[in-house]
Each structure stands twice: as structure tokens, then as C-alpha cells.
């Protein structure tokens, strides 16, 4: 079937988690090495001296780059528990970076059980090593990126969302960094090499801008049919780093324990979603409610309800719109009652936002931020 027909009607999945990338380690003794660069030690050659350093070094990673896709294949050695000796022994593995970009035109599918054979064949086509699909699936996974696509009305709105998330991090905002550029709009929570189970790495970024400015070759080569659909597309990605991280997720009933690629592909989408939300919640500090000033009992109740509404996502206009639902016994008295209610809400709302600039900022953001963030369980 021609590619154009195959792509016809295909849409970008949104609001649904998927596997975007991971590192895969396959035991060296389970594969057939076809390219000796993978396992051969290296030596330094000094051209000016026409001499070779006698000291040998571990094999250098093989890096393959084309049309915006980069793949690294390397030989690593890590201690693995040996059941026979009950000891940890150094074991060699072929380490691969596996990304959804290797699916090319099928990129937006994410990595799943239905297309994993395609990725397996991609690595075989590199002619670096050979192994069965079963061996590929039995490989150990780490550094797993789980992603979710969401649409946002505009980059300006998305920047407001990022600022809102930053403000809600409180003392943990020191781990956050906003990229407010027209070509690189995003928010990083921590850094990959500093991340730990309690403060994982995740990021929000504007996917459309990323494809148009940072992944130009890949976008133009493989995603031509999706250009209308990437308009205002944003993405969140969170990383499951290592064994300790997976153990923490299991402890909090976020995700089942997994070790192999096969087991990762079996993890339900609901758990992938819980993981992204759990990661984000690691940085969100609970809001402290303001103490109501000296008010009458009825005004005190209204003040507390207003504060609760603002913290849950209502803006000023939304609060006033509630007044319009009031129905009085007579038209004249109803009009007067509504006017008094609007005045009371305005007075108490002004008192609320004047007491704390954070509440004011919150109210201003709510009208366009709340819809995006509530998907992740975050309330303004």
C-alpha cells in the first residue's frame, strides 16, 4: 500500500501515554557480533609523532546519524547476580538507544508491542549485530521515557502553564528551569544526570516548535502528512531511570515491577499515566490557605468558599457567573439580590487577592491554565 494511503486518516494520539524511548541491554553472549568495532579495543594514534599509544582502551560507541535520527550502540560491563555462585559478576552487554524516531513515518505511534518487531529489524539492518526477536525482548530496559501529547491554544498560553507549574513548585523550584524562547519553549524538572527516584526528570515542551526548529530534518523527511496536526501540539515526558526508581514506583503502587523489554510493553496505559502524574506531583507543593480576616459569619463562609474555588481553578468571571443562576421570587427583588451578591463577591475576592499576591497570580492564570493542568490532576 502506498505510504500516502497508509497515512490517510491517521491522527496523532493525544491525552494517552506511550513509550517514547529507552536504553536496552542485551547480553553479549546472546548475540552474533557482525561489526568488530563493537567489541574491539582501541588505541590512540598520534599523527604528529606517527606513533601509537601502547595502552588499549575500551571499544568506542558506534554512533549512527541520518535525517535527524541518532542511534548509539556500545559495549558495557555491569555486575549481575549469578544464581550459581550467589555473587555479582561483571557481565558484558550490548547497549542500545531505542527511540520512537526509528519508526520514522510511524513515529507518533510510540513504541508498543505491535511495532517492536519493526524496531528489532531496524537494528538488524545496521549490520552491527544479529539476534532473535525473543532475545531482543528479553533485554533489560532502563532510562525509559514515557510521553503524553496534549494540544494547547497557543505558545503564549503554554508559557503561562509553565510559569504556573514553576510557581507551584515552591522551594523545589530550584530544580526547575524554564526555556521561554520562541524556538525552545519548555520547562525541565531537574536534569537527567541529577535525577533521583524522589525527584525524577520530566519536562514539558512545545512539540510543534521542537519539530520545526530542533528536529527539522526528521520532521521534513518523515512527518509531512502530519504538519496540520502538529499545530499547537505540546508534550510532557517523564523518565524511569533505573532499578531503584522502578522499585519506588512499585512501592507506591504506581507501576508493576519490570525488568525486560517484554515486561515493559505489558505495562497497562493507566499505569504509564499514573507514573507521569506521580512524577509531576513530586515537585508540586500543597497550597497554604489564607486565614480569613475579621468578617461576619456569613462573609467568612463566602470568603472561604471563594478561596476554595480559586485554588480549584475558578477565575473571577467564573465566580460572578454563578450569580446569574440565582432565581428570585420576583423580577425586581431578583435584580437587586444579584447586584448585592456581585458586589459582595467582588469585595471579598478583592480582599482575598490583596492579601496574597500568589492568589492574585493564581486567579489571573486560571482561565486558560486550568483546562490543561487538570488532566494531570493539578488544580490551580
C-alpha positions in Angstrom: 0.0 0.0 0.0 1.4 3.4 -0.9 2.5 5.5 2.1 0.1 8.3 1.4 -2.9 5.9 1.6 -1.5 4.2 4.7 -1.3 7.6 6.5 -4.7 8.8 5.3 -6.9 9.3 8.3 -4.1 8.6 10.8 -4.1 11.1 13.7 -1.7 12.0 16.4 -2.7 10.3 19.7 -3.3 12.8 22.4 -4.0 12.5 26.1 -2.8 8.9 26.1 0.6 7.8 27.5 3.1 5.9 25.4 6.7 4.7 25.4 9.0 7.2 23.6 12.5 5.8 24.2 14.6 3.6 26.4 18.1 2.0 26.8 18.2 -1.7 26.0 20.9 -4.0 27.3 21.3 -7.4 25.6 23.8 -10.0 26.9 26.8 -10.1 24.6 26.8 -13.9 24.6 23.2 -13.8 23.3 24.1 -12.0 20.0 26.3 -12.6 17.0 28.7 -9.7 16.5 28.9 -8.7 12.8 30.9 -5.5 13.1 34.1 -5.9 15.2 34.1 -2.2 16.1 31.5 -3.1 18.7 33.9 -5.2 20.7 37.4 -4.3 19.6 39.6 -2.3 22.0 41.0 0.9 20.6 44.4 2.7 20.7 45.3 6.3 20.3 47.4 7.2 17.2 49.5 10.4 17.4 49.7 11.6 13.8 52.4 14.2 14.5 54.6 11.5 16.0 53.5 8.7 13.7 53.2 6.6 16.8 50.5 4.5 18.5 49.9 4.6 22.3 50.5 1.1 23.6 47.7 1.4 26.2 44.5 -0.1 24.9 41.1 1.4 25.7 37.5 0.0 25.8 35.6 0.0 22.5 34.2 3.3 21.4 30.4 3.6 20.9 29.2 3.3 17.4 27.1 6.3 16.5 24.8 6.3 13.5 23.1 9.6 12.5 20.9 10.3 9.5 17.9 12.5 8.8 17.6 13.7 12.4 17.8 10.2 13.9 20.8 9.3 16.1 21.5 5.8 17.4 24.2 4.7 19.8 25.4 1.1 20.1 28.1 0.3 22.7 29.6 -2.4 24.8 29.1 -2.0 28.6 30.0 -4.1 31.5 27.9 -4.2 34.7 27.7 -6.5 37.7 24.9 -9.1 37.5 23.9 -11.5 40.2 24.9 -15.1 39.4 22.5 -17.6 40.8 25.1 -20.4 40.8 27.8 -18.5 42.7 25.4 -16.2 44.5 27.8 -13.4 43.7 27.7 -10.4 41.4 29.9 -10.9 38.4 31.0 -8.4 35.7 28.9 -9.2 32.6 29.1 -7.7 29.1 26.1 -6.3 27.3 25.3 -4.6 24.0 23.7 -1.3 25.0 21.3 0.3 22.5 19.4 3.6 22.5 15.9 2.8 21.2 13.7 5.7 20.2 10.3 6.1 18.6 12.0 8.1 15.9 13.3 4.8 14.4 9.7 4.2 13.4 10.0 7.1 11.0 6.6 7.8 9.5 5.0 5.8 12.4 6.8 8.0 14.9 3.6 9.2 16.7 2.5 5.6 17.4 5.1 5.4 20.2 6.8 2.1 20.9 4.4 -0.7 21.6 4.0 -4.5 21.3 2.6 -4.1 17.8 5.6 -2.3 16.3 8.5 -3.6 18.3 9.4 -6.1 15.6 9.9 -3.1 13.3 12.5 -1.7 15.7 14.2 -5.1 16.0 14.6 -5.2 12.2 15.9 -1.7 12.1 18.8 -2.7 14.4 19.5 -5.9 12.4 19.7 -3.7 9.2 22.6 -1.8 10.7 24.6 -5.0 10.4 26.4 -4.4 13.7 25.0 -7.5 15.5 22.4 -10.2 15.0 19.9 -11.6 17.5 16.4 -13.1 17.5 13.3 -11.1 18.4 12.9 -13.1 21.5 16.4 -12.2 22.6 15.7 -8.5 21.9 12.5 -8.7 24.0 14.4 -10.3 26.9 16.9 -7.4 27.1 17.0 -5.3 30.2 15.5 -1.8 29.9 16.4 1.4 31.8 16.1 5.2 31.2 12.6 4.8 29.9 10.8 7.9 28.7 7.0 7.9 29.0 5.3 10.7 27.0 1.9 12.3 26.6 0.8 14.6 23.8 -1.7 17.4 24.5 -2.9 20.4 22.5 -2.7 23.9 23.8 -4.3 27.0 22.3 -1.1 28.9 21.7 2.6 29.2 22.8 1.6 32.2 25.0 -0.9 30.1 26.9 1.6 27.3 27.2 4.2 29.7 28.7 1.5 30.7 31.3 1.1 27.0 32.1 4.8 26.6 32.6 5.0 29.6 34.8 2.1 28.3 36.8 3.8 24.9 37.3 7.0 26.7 38.3 5.2 28.8 40.9 3.6 25.7 42.4 6.9 24.0 42.9 7.7 26.3 45.8 11.0 25.5 47.4 11.6 22.8 44.8 11.6 25.4 42.0 15.4 25.5 42.4 15.3 22.2 40.4 13.3 23.7 37.6 14.3 25.6 34.5 12.0 27.4 32.0 13.0 27.8 28.4 10.9 30.8 27.2 12.3 31.0 23.8 10.3 31.2 20.5 12.2 28.2 19.3 12.6 26.3 22.5 9.6 26.7 24.8 9.6 24.2 27.7 10.1 23.5 31.4 12.6 21.0 32.8 12.1 19.4 36.1 15.6 18.5 37.3 18.3 17.3 34.9 18.8 13.7 33.7 22.1 13.1 35.4 21.0 14.7 38.7 17.6 12.9 38.8 16.8 10.5 41.6 13.6 8.5 42.4 12.2 11.1 44.7 13.0 14.0 42.3 12.7 12.4 38.8 13.4 14.0 35.5 10.5 15.2 33.5 9.8 18.0 31.0 7.0 19.9 29.4 7.8 21.3 25.9 6.1 22.7 22.8 6.3 19.8 20.4 5.4 21.9 17.4 8.3 24.3 18.0 10.7 21.4 18.7 9.9 19.7 15.4 10.1 23.0 13.4 13.4 24.2 14.9 15.3 21.3 16.6 14.2 18.3 14.6 13.9 19.9 11.2 15.4 17.1 9.1 13.3 14.4 10.8 10.2 16.4 10.5 10.6 17.3 6.9 11.6 13.8 5.9 9.1 11.7 7.7 6.2 13.8 9.1 5.0 15.7 6.1 1.5 14.3 6.4 1.2 15.5 10.0 2.0 19.2 9.5 -1.6 20.4 10.1 -1.8 18.1 13.2 1.3 19.3 14.9 -0.1 22.9 15.2 -0.2 23.8 18.9 1.0 20.3 19.9 2.7 20.1 23.3 4.2 17.2 25.2 5.2 16.0 28.6 7.9 13.4 29.1 9.0 11.6 32.3 11.9 9.2 32.8 12.1 6.0 34.7 15.8 6.0 35.3 16.9 2.7 36.9 16.2 -0.2 39.3 15.9 2.0 42.4 13.4 4.2 40.6 11.3 1.2 39.5 11.3 -0.2 43.0 10.0 3.1 44.3 7.2 3.1 41.8 6.2 -0.4 42.8 6.3 0.6 46.5 3.7 3.4 45.9 1.6 1.2 43.6 2.3 3.4 40.6 3.7 0.7 38.2 4.3 -3.0 38.4 7.9 -4.0 38.6 9.5 -4.7 35.2 13.0 -5.7 34.1 12.8 -6.8 30.5 11.5 -5.0 27.4 8.9 -7.7 27.2 7.6 -6.8 30.6 7.7 -3.0 29.9 5.5 -3.5 26.8 2.9 -5.3 29.0 2.5 -2.4 31.5 -1.1 -1.0 31.1 -1.5 2.6 29.9 -3.3 3.5 33.1 0.0 2.8 35.0 2.0 4.9 32.5 -0.4 7.8 33.1 -0.1 7.3 36.9 3.7 7.4 36.6 3.6 10.8 34.7 1.2 12.3 37.3 3.2 10.9 40.2 6.4 12.3 38.8 4.8 15.8 38.4 3.4 15.6 41.9 6.9 15.1 43.3 7.5 18.8 42.6 4.1 20.3 43.5 3.9 21.7 47.0 0.5 21.8 48.7 -1.0 25.2 48.9 -1.4 27.0 52.3 -4.8 28.5 52.8 -5.1 32.1 53.9 -6.6 32.9 57.3 -9.9 34.7 56.9 -9.8 38.3 58.3 -12.4 39.6 60.8 -15.7 39.1 59.0 -19.3 38.3 59.8 -20.2 34.6 59.9 -21.8 34.7 56.5 -19.0 36.7 54.9 -16.5 34.3 56.5 -18.1 31.4 54.8 -18.2 33.1 51.5 -14.5 34.1 51.8 -13.5 30.5 52.5 -15.7 29.2 49.6 -14.1 31.8 47.3 -10.6 30.8 48.3 -11.5 27.1 47.8 -12.9 27.9 44.3 -9.8 29.9 43.3 -7.5 27.1 44.5 -9.5 24.6 42.4 -9.4 26.6 39.2 -12.1 29.3 39.1 -11.3 32.8 37.9 -13.1 36.0 38.8 -15.5 35.8 35.8 -16.4 32.2 36.6 -17.3 33.2 40.2 -19.5 36.0 39.1 -21.3 33.8 36.5 -22.6 31.8 39.5 -24.7 34.8 40.5 -26.6 34.6 37.2 -28.0 31.2 38.2 -29.9 32.8 41.1 -33.7 32.9 40.7 -35.7 35.1 43.0 -39.4 35.1 43.8 -39.9 38.4 41.8 -38.1 40.1 39.0 -37.4 43.3 40.9 -36.1 41.7 44.0 -34.1 39.2 42.0 -32.3 42.1 40.2 -31.4 43.8 43.5 -30.3 40.5 45.1 -28.0 39.7 42.1 -26.5 43.2 42.3 -25.8 42.8 46.0 -24.3 39.3 45.5 -22.0 40.6 42.7 -20.8 43.4 45.0 -20.2 41.0 47.9 -18.2 38.6 45.7 -16.2 41.5 44.3 -15.4 42.9 47.7 -14.3 39.5 49.2 -12.5 38.5 46.0 -10.5 41.7 46.1 -9.8 41.2 49.8 -8.6 37.6 49.0 -6.2 38.5 46.2 -4.9 41.6 48.0 -3.8 39.5 51.0 -1.6 37.3 48.9 0.0 38.1 45.5 0.2 34.4 44.8 -3.6 34.2 45.0 -3.9 37.1 42.6 -1.4 35.4 40.2 -3.4 32.2 40.5 -6.7 33.9 39.6 -5.2 35.5 36.5 -3.8 32.2 35.3 -6.9 30.1 36.0 -9.0 31.0 33.0 -6.6 29.4 30.4 -4.4 27.2 32.6 -6.9 25.1 34.4 -8.1 23.1 31.5 -4.7 21.9 30.5 -3.4 21.0 34.0 -6.5 19.3 35.4 -5.7 16.3 33.1 -2.6 15.8 35.3 -4.6 16.2 38.5 -3.1 19.6 39.2 -5.5 22.2 40.5 -4.8 25.9 40.5 
